[in-house]
Amino acid sequence: MAKLAVLGGKPVAEGGLKTPPWPMVDKSDIKTVEEALKGRRWCRIYPGSWAERFEHEYAKWTGAKYALAVSNGTVTLELSLKAGGVRIGDEVIVPAVTFIATASAVSEVGAIPVFADCDPDTAQISPRSIEESITKRTKAIIVVHYGGYPVDLDSIRSIARKHRLLLVEDCAHAHGTRWRGKHAGTIGDFGSFSFQESKSLASGEGGAVITNNRKLFEEASIIHNIGRVVGKPGYGHFILSSNYRLSEIQAALLLSQIKRLKYQTDYKHRMGEFLAKELSKIGGAEPLPRDSRITKRGYYFFIIKYDPKHFGGAHRDKFLRALNAEGIPAGAAYGVPLYKNYAFRRSQIAKVLPPRIIGKLPDYEKLRLPAAEDFCANRQVTISHCLLLSKRPKVQKIIDAVAKIKENSAELAKI
Ligand SMILES: Cc1ncc(COP(=O)(O)O)c(C=O)c1O
């Protein structure tokens, strides 16, 4: 039996498994950006912009009727909430397992984030917990397709409809994800995307909202352009708002980058299926469940659910240490459920919300959501989407490393 690398043995991936460089850049990206630079129109307020062209391509790719390019995947959420009518003091249900922007966007519009627990099987926000969290002040639900694995959109959409709530899909992780053939973000009222540099479609900073609702699109469009109609520069402003516009340089880069998205999505989907199938054979380091409603799995990260029972009772952190020592770059994503962040201490949140709201806030410091806490502290292991862009022998190394650690379970418990 090969000795574990963490105990001085030879690693499965000697020198560490290198992911393909990300973001990817080639001559055509440089040429397109150069063209945008030389055009000397770097702001989208004029008709015929690069942003408009990108919006057209992005709507086509997702199948949404409308797409609006904006400056990042945080303000996309704020914009969705504002355009969807969320106002100061409203409650917005959000998942506990996500990046902080999902909740900070809520407080940025003066509303109250209310955390729902996750489903222990899928690690995604639980429809039951959403329903239990609804009060008469609830105005919206933001779901996150965490890691790119979709939430149960059938159940959540019917909850949103039943209670007349705005449904925003935070798709920052879900480029390419399809539910019953429909792209993530096209089933709720708004889909919100991030193009920050680590994302599956990247322009350094950037984002987009998509929707099939013309009224919502028009509202979002005018809010994002400091109250002006897009394509009509000048000083006619119809609403007081801010500037969420994407720069033309980034729009040009996105127009070039999007050409790779279909191929990369399909390739990652295939590699993800291969990895999932092989991991299931080992046991104890399980992929998220296969579900025939997920017709394409986009990835921000591949999620493994670790079960210590299969590894001699060793804690997830020991497994992660052993996996890293075998040369596999894996982690535990955001670490803790969001509400455990310092930002949710009453003293901190009081600094950002209007005083009359503070008394209505949930006691985040006392909140306990058992499935989210267990998932974050004991189970989740995440692998970057970039690794799924590797050739199959590299992906095989992940499988070999997990199998090796399992064979050495007795040793693992002692490290
Ligand atoms: C789930 C989720 N939502 C929103 C965002 C915010 O995106 P951005 O960094 O583009 O503001 C991120 C960023 O990582 C994210 O992971």
The ligand as a MOL file (V3000), in Angstrom:
LIG
                    3D

  0  0  0     0  0            999 V3000
M  V30 BEGIN CTAB
M  V30 COUNTS 16 16 0 0 0
M  V30 BEGIN ATOM
M  V30 1 C -22.3500 33.5650 -5.5080 0
M  V30 2 C -21.7450 34.8760 -5.8750 0
M  V30 3 N -22.5320 35.9340 -6.0370 0
M  V30 4 C -22.0580 37.1470 -6.3610 0
M  V30 5 C -20.6950 37.3250 -6.5440 0
M  V30 6 C -20.1970 38.7120 -6.8040 0
M  V30 7 O -19.5840 38.8490 -8.0320 0
M  V30 8 P -18.5250 40.0210 -8.2820 0
M  V30 9 O -17.2260 39.5850 -7.6860 0
M  V30 10 O -18.4640 40.0910 -9.7770 0
M  V30 11 O -19.0540 41.2470 -7.6800 0
M  V30 12 C -19.8290 36.2470 -6.4070 0
M  V30 13 C -18.3820 36.4290 -6.6030 0
M  V30 14 O -17.5930 35.5450 -6.4370 0
M  V30 15 C -20.3660 34.9890 -6.0640 0
M  V30 16 O -19.5680 33.9300 -5.8880 0
M  V30 END ATOM
M  V30 BEGIN BOND
M  V30 1 1 1 2
M  V30 2 1 2 3
M  V30 3 2 2 15
M  V30 4 2 3 4
M  V30 5 1 4 5
M  V30 6 1 5 6
M  V30 7 2 5 12
M  V30 8 1 6 7
M  V30 9 1 7 8
M  V30 10 2 8 9
M  V30 11 1 8 10
M  V30 12 1 8 11
M  V30 13 1 12 13
M  V30 14 1 12 15
M  V30 15 2 13 14
M  V30 16 1 15 16
M  V30 END BOND
M  V30 END CTAB
M  END
